């Protein structure tokens, strides 16, 4: 793996994947939904980051939307994008010989969008329809509702899609301003994964960086009001925890949907972050032998699925235990979840069981990381946040450096009664 920064300031990470006929590339941009809050007087309408992601594909000064949509498709490749609370990511999967075309297209979309008014109005309707579709899926919608309450007035509380009302307020000038503010070389990472030698892919990253230098520099010199001049990226306000909550919302659904969760370690807390990943995997990971899967589904048959997830952010993090069940089983499920959380706080895992759980997580991580696309995406995130990419060996050592005592200490923080909130859709 080679990491670096071009003369123009674009960070990159390249990794060889020998023997593959396919290559992968991604452009990771700092400043997702939370970036919409640049300050009270300059806040973008909720959902602007996601709207930008959609409309980047609607035309550049060189390509119309119809050509963009078919540019990689006709080569047998795929072009996609997504928005999170803290990033916007453009990525492509392509035959190895077409990697240059794909990476070039990603930079063109990021640095040269024109946001045509006609296309904006079309996409506005598409996004509002997406919002309504999301609202019709309570198992998805409840996550947004939970994080709105957990993070309250912090930028992390913002909805990625926005609301129908906020999306209607978004104008072309918002999209242009957001794009100028965040889509900059010093706030982006280009990652390439493919069978070519790493030096060759590194040279490609440098050539493309030089090619789009003028477009990148225009962002710094863009004629925007002095109060909004692009300098340092806006800092998020310091995170202040909010009181935990227990809330039931009447949704008139056949099934009850529930989330139990709370705050968790931030990205910078490496040991606690790794411990939280392991802890959530033990409690309710994807394997059928996780504690809650074994009890709620396999033993009692109260739920179709239950999941314990952990998401770290720059300033904080969140863990959630989510499930859906029949109304008469709700209290049974909640009691069992709280009981198992308490057990992890009170009882240290035996060395043998701890080692078995650590090996299982390492196996899951290895399987996940075997995907070239997953490698390109994780490398971009890591470079953006940490300025480096940890090797597989370093990740393995980080997991193996944990102890049952460290895991128990993290469990006591995550599952403390004052850090447990509950939201129920019934």
C-alpha positions as CSV (number, residue, x, y, z in Angstrom):
1,X,0.0,0.0,0.0
2,X,1.2,3.5,-0.9
3,X,0.0,6.7,0.9
4,X,0.8,10.2,0.0
5,X,-0.2,13.7,-1.0
6,X,0.2,15.2,-4.5
7,X,1.9,18.5,-5.1
8,X,-1.5,20.1,-5.4
9,X,-2.6,18.9,-2.0
10,X,-4.8,15.8,-2.8
11,X,-4.3,12.9,-0.5
12,X,-4.3,9.4,-2.0
13,X,-4.0,5.8,-1.0
14,X,-3.3,3.0,-3.5
15,X,-3.3,-0.8,-2.9
16,X,-2.5,-3.6,-5.3
17,X,-4.9,-6.5,-5.6
18,X,-3.0,-9.0,-7.7
19,X,-4.8,-11.2,-10.1
20,X,-8.0,-9.3,-10.2
21,X,-9.7,-8.3,-13.5
22,X,-11.5,-5.5,-11.7
23,X,-10.4,-2.2,-10.2
24,X,-12.0,0.1,-7.7
25,X,-11.7,3.8,-6.9
26,X,-13.3,6.1,-4.5
27,X,-13.3,9.8,-3.7
28,X,-14.0,10.5,0.0
29,X,-15.0,14.1,0.9
30,X,-15.1,15.4,4.4
31,X,-18.3,17.3,5.4
32,X,-21.5,15.3,5.1
33,X,-24.8,16.2,6.8
34,X,-23.1,17.6,9.9
35,X,-21.2,20.0,7.7
36,X,-24.4,21.8,6.8
37,X,-24.1,23.6,10.1
38,X,-21.3,26.0,9.4
39,X,-22.7,28.5,11.9
40,X,-26.1,29.7,12.7
41,X,-26.0,32.5,10.1
42,X,-24.6,30.3,7.4
43,X,-26.3,27.0,8.0
44,X,-27.5,25.1,4.9
45,X,-31.0,23.7,4.7
46,X,-31.2,20.2,6.2
47,X,-30.5,17.6,3.5
48,X,-28.2,19.9,1.4
49,X,-25.2,17.4,1.5
50,X,-27.4,14.6,0.2
51,X,-28.9,16.8,-2.4
52,X,-25.4,17.7,-3.6
53,X,-24.5,14.0,-3.8
54,X,-27.5,13.4,-6.1
55,X,-27.0,16.4,-8.3
56,X,-23.2,16.0,-8.9
57,X,-24.3,13.4,-11.5
58,X,-26.6,15.9,-13.4
59,X,-23.9,17.5,-15.5
60,X,-20.4,19.1,-15.6
61,X,-19.1,21.7,-18.0
62,X,-17.8,18.8,-20.1
63,X,-20.5,16.1,-19.9
64,X,-24.3,16.1,-19.8
65,X,-26.1,13.9,-17.3
66,X,-27.1,11.3,-20.0
67,X,-23.4,10.8,-20.8
68,X,-22.4,10.6,-17.1
69,X,-25.0,8.0,-16.4
70,X,-23.8,5.8,-19.3
71,X,-20.1,6.6,-19.2
72,X,-19.0,3.6,-17.1
73,X,-22.1,1.5,-17.7
74,X,-21.2,1.0,-21.3
75,X,-17.8,-0.3,-20.1
76,X,-19.5,-2.8,-17.8
77,X,-18.7,-0.8,-14.7
78,X,-20.7,0.8,-11.9
79,X,-20.8,4.3,-10.6
80,X,-22.3,5.2,-7.2
81,X,-22.3,7.6,-4.3
82,X,-23.6,7.9,-0.7
83,X,-23.8,10.5,2.0
84,X,-23.2,10.0,5.7
85,X,-23.2,12.4,8.7
86,X,-19.6,13.3,8.1
87,X,-18.7,12.3,4.5
88,X,-19.8,12.3,0.9
89,X,-18.3,9.4,-1.1
90,X,-18.2,8.8,-4.9
91,X,-17.0,5.4,-5.9
92,X,-16.8,3.2,-9.0
93,X,-16.1,-0.4,-9.9
94,X,-14.6,-1.0,-13.3
95,X,-12.5,-3.3,-15.4
96,X,-8.8,-2.9,-14.6
97,X,-8.0,-1.3,-18.0
98,X,-10.6,1.5,-17.4
99,X,-9.4,2.6,-14.0
100,X,-8.1,5.9,-15.3
101,X,-11.5,6.8,-16.9
102,X,-13.3,6.0,-13.7
103,X,-11.0,8.0,-11.4
104,X,-10.9,10.9,-13.8
105,X,-14.7,10.9,-13.8
106,X,-14.9,11.0,-10.0
107,X,-12.7,14.1,-9.9
108,X,-14.7,15.7,-12.7
109,X,-18.0,15.2,-10.9
110,X,-16.5,16.6,-7.7
111,X,-14.7,19.6,-9.1
112,X,-16.7,20.6,-12.1
113,X,-20.5,20.2,-11.5
114,X,-22.8,22.8,-13.0
115,X,-26.1,21.9,-11.1
116,X,-28.5,22.6,-13.9
117,X,-31.8,24.2,-12.7
118,X,-33.9,21.8,-14.7
119,X,-32.2,18.8,-13.2
120,X,-32.4,20.2,-9.7
121,X,-36.1,20.4,-9.9
122,X,-36.3,16.8,-11.2
123,X,-34.1,15.5,-8.4
124,X,-36.0,17.5,-5.8
125,X,-39.0,15.3,-6.5
126,X,-36.9,12.1,-6.5
127,X,-35.5,13.0,-3.0
128,X,-38.8,13.9,-1.5
129,X,-40.2,10.6,-2.8
130,X,-37.1,8.9,-1.2
131,X,-38.0,10.6,2.1
132,X,-41.6,9.4,2.0
133,X,-40.4,5.9,1.2
134,X,-38.1,6.0,4.1
135,X,-40.9,7.1,6.4
136,X,-43.0,4.1,5.3
137,X,-40.3,1.8,6.6
138,X,-40.4,2.1,10.4
139,X,-37.4,-0.2,11.0
140,X,-35.3,2.4,9.1
141,X,-37.0,5.6,10.2
142,X,-36.6,4.8,13.9
143,X,-32.8,5.2,13.6
144,X,-33.2,8.8,12.4
145,X,-35.7,9.5,15.1
146,X,-33.4,8.0,17.8
147,X,-30.3,10.0,16.7
148,X,-32.4,13.2,16.5
149,X,-33.2,12.8,20.2
150,X,-29.8,11.5,21.3
151,X,-27.8,14.3,19.6
152,X,-30.4,17.0,20.0
153,X,-29.0,20.4,19.0
154,X,-25.7,19.0,17.8
155,X,-25.1,18.9,13.9
156,X,-25.1,15.0,14.2
157,X,-28.9,15.2,14.9
158,X,-29.5,16.4,11.4
159,X,-31.3,14.0,9.0
160,X,-29.2,12.9,6.1
161,X,-32.1,13.1,3.6
162,X,-33.6,16.2,5.3
163,X,-37.3,16.7,5.4
164,X,-39.7,17.3,2.5
165,X,-40.0,21.0,3.7
166,X,-36.2,21.5,4.0
167,X,-35.5,19.9,0.6
168,X,-38.0,22.3,-1.0
169,X,-36.0,25.2,0.4
170,X,-32.7,24.1,-1.2
171,X,-31.6,26.2,-4.2
172,X,-28.9,26.0,-6.7
173,X,-26.8,28.6,-4.8
174,X,-26.9,26.3,-1.7
175,X,-25.5,23.4,-3.8
176,X,-22.8,25.5,-5.4
177,X,-21.8,27.0,-2.0
178,X,-21.7,23.6,-0.3
179,X,-19.6,22.1,-3.2
180,X,-17.1,25.0,-3.1
181,X,-16.8,24.8,0.7
182,X,-16.1,21.1,1.0
183,X,-15.0,19.6,-2.3
184,X,-11.4,20.7,-2.1
185,X,-8.1,18.9,-2.4
186,X,-7.2,19.5,1.2
187,X,-10.6,17.9,2.2
188,X,-10.7,14.9,-0.2
189,X,-9.0,11.5,-0.5
190,X,-8.6,9.5,-3.7
191,X,-8.2,5.8,-3.3
192,X,-7.4,3.2,-6.0
193,X,-7.4,-0.6,-5.6
194,X,-6.5,-2.8,-8.6
195,X,-4.1,-5.3,-10.0
196,X,-1.7,-2.7,-11.4
197,X,1.6,-2.1,-9.6
198,X,1.2,0.4,-6.8
199,X,3.8,2.8,-8.3
200,X,1.7,2.9,-11.5
201,X,-1.5,3.7,-9.6
202,X,0.3,6.3,-7.6
203,X,1.5,8.0,-10.8
204,X,-2.1,7.9,-12.1
205,X,-3.3,9.7,-8.9
206,X,-0.7,12.4,-9.4
207,X,-1.5,12.9,-13.1
208,X,-5.2,13.3,-12.3
209,X,-4.5,15.7,-9.5
210,X,-2.4,17.9,-11.8
211,X,-5.1,17.7,-14.5
212,X,-7.8,19.1,-12.2
213,X,-5.5,21.5,-10.4
214,X,-7.2,24.6,-11.9
215,X,-10.7,23.5,-10.9
216,X,-9.4,22.7,-7.4
217,X,-7.7,26.0,-7.0
218,X,-10.9,27.9,-8.2
219,X,-12.6,26.8,-5.0
220,X,-10.2,28.8,-2.9
221,X,-10.5,31.8,-5.1
222,X,-14.2,31.5,-5.7
223,X,-16.1,34.8,-5.5
224,X,-18.2,34.2,-2.5
225,X,-19.0,36.7,0.3
226,X,-16.1,37.4,2.6
227,X,-18.1,35.9,5.5
228,X,-18.3,32.6,3.7
229,X,-14.8,32.6,2.2
230,X,-13.4,29.1,2.0
231,X,-10.6,28.9,4.6
232,X,-10.5,26.4,7.4
233,X,-13.4,24.0,7.4
234,X,-16.1,25.0,10.0
235,X,-15.6,23.2,13.3
236,X,-18.4,21.3,14.9
237,X,-19.5,22.7,18.3
238,X,-18.2,20.7,21.3
239,X,-20.4,17.8,21.9
240,X,-22.5,18.1,25.1
241,X,-24.3,14.9,26.1
242,X,-28.1,15.2,26.5
243,X,-30.2,13.5,29.2
244,X,-31.2,9.9,28.3
245,X,-34.8,9.4,27.3
246,X,-37.4,6.7,27.2
247,X,-40.1,7.4,24.6
248,X,-43.0,5.6,23.0
249,X,-44.4,6.9,19.7
250,X,-47.7,5.7,18.4
251,X,-47.3,4.6,14.7
252,X,-50.2,2.1,14.4
253,X,-47.8,-0.5,13.0
254,X,-48.6,-4.2,13.2
255,X,-45.1,-4.8,14.6
256,X,-43.4,-2.9,17.4
257,X,-40.0,-1.5,16.5
258,X,-37.5,-0.6,19.2
259,X,-34.1,0.9,19.7
260,X,-32.1,0.7,22.9
261,X,-28.8,2.6,22.9
262,X,-26.6,5.5,23.9
263,X,-23.4,7.4,23.4
264,X,-20.2,5.5,22.5
265,X,-16.5,6.3,21.9
266,X,-15.4,8.7,19.2
267,X,-13.1,7.7,16.3
268,X,-10.0,9.1,18.1
269,X,-10.4,6.8,21.1
270,X,-8.7,3.9,19.3
271,X,-8.6,1.3,22.1
272,X,-12.1,2.1,23.3
273,X,-13.3,2.1,19.7
274,X,-11.9,-1.3,19.0
275,X,-13.3,-2.6,22.3
276,X,-16.7,-1.3,21.4
277,X,-16.7,-3.0,18.1
278,X,-15.9,-6.3,19.8
279,X,-18.4,-5.7,22.6
280,X,-21.3,-5.0,20.2
281,X,-20.3,-8.0,18.1
282,X,-20.5,-10.2,21.2
283,X,-23.8,-8.8,22.3
284,X,-25.7,-8.6,19.0
285,X,-23.4,-9.1,16.0
286,X,-24.4,-10.7,12.7
287,X,-23.5,-14.2,13.7
288,X,-26.2,-16.5,15.1
289,X,-24.1,-17.2,18.2
290,X,-24.1,-13.6,19.4
291,X,-25.8,-13.3,22.8
292,X,-29.0,-11.6,21.6
293,X,-29.4,-13.5,18.4
294,X,-29.1,-16.8,20.4
295,X,-31.6,-15.8,23.0
296,X,-34.2,-13.6,21.3
297,X,-34.4,-15.4,18.0
298,X,-33.0,-19.0,18.4
299,X,-34.1,-19.8,21.9
300,X,-37.4,-17.9,22.3
301,X,-38.4,-17.0,18.8
302,X,-39.5,-13.5,19.8
303,X,-37.8,-11.6,17.0
304,X,-36.9,-12.2,13.3
305,X,-33.7,-10.3,13.8
306,X,-31.9,-8.3,16.4
307,X,-28.7,-6.2,15.8
308,X,-26.3,-4.4,18.0
309,X,-24.4,-1.7,16.0
310,X,-21.7,0.8,16.8
311,X,-21.0,4.0,14.7
312,X,-18.1,6.3,15.7
313,X,-18.0,9.9,14.7
314,X,-15.3,12.6,15.1
315,X,-16.6,14.0,18.4
316,X,-18.6,11.0,19.8
317,X,-20.3,7.8,18.8
318,X,-23.5,5.8,19.1
319,X,-24.4,2.2,19.8
320,X,-27.8,0.8,19.2
321,X,-29.6,-2.5,19.8
322,X,-32.5,-2.7,17.4
323,X,-35.3,-5.2,16.9
324,X,-38.9,-5.7,15.9
325,X,-41.4,-8.0,17.6
326,X,-45.0,-8.6,18.4
327,X,-46.5,-6.2,21.0
328,X,-46.9,-8.9,23.6
329,X,-43.2,-9.7,23.5
330,X,-41.8,-6.2,23.8
331,X,-41.3,-6.1,27.5
332,X,-39.8,-9.6,27.5
333,X,-37.3,-8.5,24.9
334,X,-36.4,-5.3,26.8
335,X,-35.9,-7.1,30.0
336,X,-33.6,-9.7,28.4
337,X,-31.5,-7.1,26.6
338,X,-31.0,-5.1,29.9
339,X,-30.2,-8.3,31.7
340,X,-27.5,-9.2,29.2
341,X,-26.1,-5.7,29.2
342,X,-25.8,-5.8,33.0
343,X,-24.1,-9.2,32.8
344,X,-21.4,-7.8,30.5
345,X,-20.9,-5.0,33.0
346,X,-20.7,-7.3,36.1
347,X,-19.0,-10.4,34.8
348,X,-15.6,-10.6,33.2
349,X,-15.4,-12.9,30.2
350,X,-13.1,-15.9,30.8
351,X,-9.8,-15.8,28.9
352,X,-10.9,-18.7,26.7
353,X,-14.3,-17.2,25.8
354,X,-12.7,-13.8,25.2
355,X,-10.1,-15.3,22.8
356,X,-12.8,-17.1,20.9
357,X,-14.8,-13.9,20.5
358,X,-11.7,-12.0,19.4
359,X,-10.9,-14.7,16.8
360,X,-14.4,-14.6,15.5
361,X,-14.3,-10.8,15.0
362,X,-10.9,-11.0,13.2
363,X,-12.4,-13.6,10.9
364,X,-15.4,-11.4,10.1
365,X,-13.1,-8.4,9.5
366,X,-10.9,-10.4,7.2
367,X,-13.9,-11.6,5.1
368,X,-15.3,-8.1,4.9
369,X,-11.9,-6.6,3.9
370,X,-11.4,-9.2,1.1
371,X,-13.7,-7.0,-1.1
372,X,-11.8,-4.6,-3.3
373,X,-14.7,-2.1,-3.0
374,X,-14.6,-2.3,0.8
375,X,-10.9,-1.7,0.8
376,X,-11.2,1.4,-1.4
377,X,-13.9,2.8,0.8
378,X,-12.3,2.1,4.2
379,X,-8.9,3.4,3.0
380,X,-10.6,6.7,2.0
381,X,-12.3,7.0,5.4
382,X,-9.1,6.2,7.3
383,X,-7.0,8.7,5.3
384,X,-9.6,11.4,5.8
385,X,-9.9,10.9,9.6
386,X,-6.4,9.7,10.6
387,X,-4.2,10.7,7.8
388,X,-3.1,7.1,7.4
389,X,-4.4,3.6,6.8
390,X,-3.8,0.9,9.3
391,X,-2.5,-2.4,7.9
392,X,-4.3,-5.7,8.4
393,X,-1.6,-6.6,10.8
394,X,-2.0,-3.4,12.8
395,X,-5.8,-4.0,13.0
396,X,-5.2,-7.6,14.1
397,X,-2.8,-6.5,16.8
398,X,-5.3,-3.8,18.0
399,X,-7.9,-6.5,18.6
400,X,-5.5,-8.9,20.2
401,X,-4.2,-6.2,22.6
402,X,-7.6,-6.0,24.2
403,X,-8.3,-7.9,27.5
404,X,-11.4,-9.1,29.2
405,X,-10.9,-6.3,31.8
406,X,-10.7,-3.6,29.1
407,X,-13.9,-5.0,27.5
408,X,-15.7,-5.0,30.8
409,X,-14.6,-1.4,31.5
410,X,-16.0,-0.3,28.2
411,X,-19.2,-2.2,28.8
412,X,-19.7,-0.4,32.1
413,X,-19.5,3.0,30.2
414,X,-21.7,2.0,27.3
415,X,-24.4,0.2,29.3
416,X,-24.5,2.4,32.4
417,X,-28.1,3.2,33.3
418,X,-27.5,6.9,32.7
419,X,-26.3,6.2,29.2
420,X,-29.2,4.0,28.0
421,X,-32.1,5.5,26.0
422,X,-35.1,3.7,24.5
423,X,-37.3,4.6,21.6
424,X,-40.3,2.5,20.7
425,X,-42.5,2.7,17.6
426,X,-45.8,1.1,18.5
